[in-house]
Amino acid sequence: MKKWMLSLLLCIGIAKLSNAQLVRPITPTKTTLSATDTAYATLPVEPTFKSARAYVTKVSGTVGGKVYLIADYGDSNWERLDSLTLNNQTLNYKLFTIPNNNFTYVNYRIQFITNSGTQSVTPSVKYLRRS
């Protein structure tokens, strides 16, 4: 009986640990970017929010542009906190870490900017929260 109870408690503990980190997708404002284009993905602001990984997948053409982690104090004056320069490759990605005190800013976004006339890319974002 003791072994059974210990096994049950161990299973419950493992199940809790497996939910400690949750990865959630966030849909950007545009699913495809071409030429000179911009899209945004709004990130959640909550104490468990730790980081976001931005992806830019090449569909065709020559990839160029930037991806920014931006934030504001609620006044729509967005500040660039970090960036990724897009290279002409199949997949560009970066893990953007949110500052420890994530209540310093009111809003966070990932901003995708393309600046080449021949490209077609797909932006996407996944964020990590700890429960």
N, C-alpha and C positions, 0 to 999 in steps of 0.2 A: 504494500500500500504506500509506503514511504517513497519507493522508487517511482511509482506511478505519479504521485503528487509532485515530486521533484521534476519529473519529465514534463508534466503539464506546466509548471511554473517556468521551466526553461523554454518551452515552446512559446509561451506568452511573452517572455522577455525578448526572444529573437524576433517575434512578430512586431513588437514595439520598436525595436532597433531598425527593422527593415523600413519603417515609415519615418525614420528620423530625417531623411532628406528626400524631398519631393521635387521632381523636375516637371515643370509645366510649360507647354508651348504658349506663345503670345503671337497673335496674328497681326502683322504690320498693316498699315493703311492701304498698301498696294501689294498685290501678290507678284507682280513682275515690274521690273524697272528697265527702261531703255534710254539710250542717248543721255540727255541731261535731265535727270529726274530725281525726286526726293520722296521718301516714305518714312513714316514714324511708327514705332511700336511703344505704346505707353506701358510702363512697368508699374507693378503694385508697390505701394509704400506701406510696409508693415514691419514689425520688429523681427520677424523670422526671415525676411527677404535678405539674401546675402550676395547674390551675383546673377549675372545674365550673360549668356553666350549668344553672340550675334553671328549668323551665318550668311554668306552671300555665295550662291551657287551659280556658276556660269551656265547659261543656256546657249548663247552664241556670241560671236564678235570678239572684240578686244576689251577686256574688263579694265575699268579705271574709276577711281573715286575714293570716298572716305566713308567710314562708319564712326559715329560719335556716340558716347554716353553723355547725355546732356541733363541738366537739372535746373529747377528754378525754386524761388522762395514763395511761389504763389502769385507772383506779379508778372508772369509771362516774359521775364527777362532771362532767357535761357543761357546757362553757362556750360561750356564744354569742359568735361572732367577728364575724358580719356578718348583715344581715337585708334582706329585701325586704317591703314592705307591699303586699298584694294590693289592686288597684283593680278596680272593676266594669267590666272590659273583656274582650275576647275572649281576649287572650293577655297574661300577665304573665311576665316573665323577668328574670334577672339573672346576670351572670358573677361568681362568687365566686372570688377569687384566694387560693390557698393560700400561707401565709407562706414566705419563702425557705428557712428552715430547717424543712422539713416533718417532721423527726424530733423536734421539740419536743413534739408531741402524738403519742399512740399511735394514736388512732382519729379519723376525721372522718366526719361525716354531714351530709346535708341533711335538715332537719326541715320538713315541711309541716303547718301548722296552719290549719284553717278555723274560722271563728267566726260563721257566718251560718246561720240556719235554713232558707233557701230555695235554697241553691246546690248545684250538682253540677259538680265540676271534675275534670280529669285531670292529675295531677302527672307530670313526667318529668325526667330528669337526663342530661346528657352531660358527660363529662369529657375534658380535653385532657391528653395526655401527650406528651412529646418523647422521641424515641428517639435 
